[in-house]
Amino acid sequence: MMKKAGPYILSVCLFVYLIIVLTFASGKLEGIKCKDLQVVVDNTGGNVFIDEEEVLKVIKHGYGDIRDVHIVEVDKDSMERVLIKNPVIKSAQVYYSLDGNFHVEITQRTPVLRVMSGEGYYVDEDGEMMPLSGKYSARVVVATGNVSKKFACDGLYPFVMKLKNDDFWDALIEQIVVKEQEEISLIPKVGNFRIVVGSLEDIDQKMENLRLFLQKGIALRGWNVYKEINLKFKDQIVCVKR
């Protein structure tokens, strides 16, 4: 009987202990005032769309100067929601510590495509649009020409992610030119030629055919032999020499 009751008694004791600890901590927090704001912006992706100073400005604009304010009076959940309204911020985590410091951890959005149409914009790694920045330009694939926002997010975004996740294409493709009826051409970083892809239909097969041609054809003949490589025809690669 005692063996069966043992785990139950232990659980009750732990529960009571947690209640006591939380009550003590809550009482202690009520007397702590905000000493400082410590902001960390994650730049591991190489992006610098926003820095610590700008994050502090956003917080001050929305909440005023919170230094010397009791930390329990600051709505950290609300602060997180305000921060992620910024179009370059992907996520924000706000918490305080017993030393009176507020900690703000920011993760920036990561662009994978830059669209040079109209005022221009980025498409990020989640397929969402984000504005250009006067502070920083990301080195990503550029799309020019007749690019609608729908095609940028629904068509080009998944294609660019395929390029990005393949070391060969990530190192080679620099620009996408969009023409009428959402047909595309690719401009490589090396060589002086254009790759006519046509529609994105059967794109995996087209790109695999192109990979073999570039590795076994152009690599042997030279990168400037052709001025155009055309993939529009099924299971064929048609080249135009200079």
Secondary structure, 3 states (H helix, E strand, C coil): CHHHHHHHHHHHHHHHHHHHHHHHHHHHHCCCECCEEEEEEECCCCCCCCCHHHHHHHHHHHHCCCCCCEHHHCCHHHHHHHHCCCCCEEEEEEEECCCCEEEEEEEECCEEEEECCCCCEEEECCCCEEECCCCCCCCCEEEEECCCHHHHHHHHHHHHHHHHCCHHHHHHEEEEEECHHHCEEEEECCCCCEEEEECCCCHHHHHHHHHHHHHHHHHHHCCCCEEEEECCCCCCCEEEEC
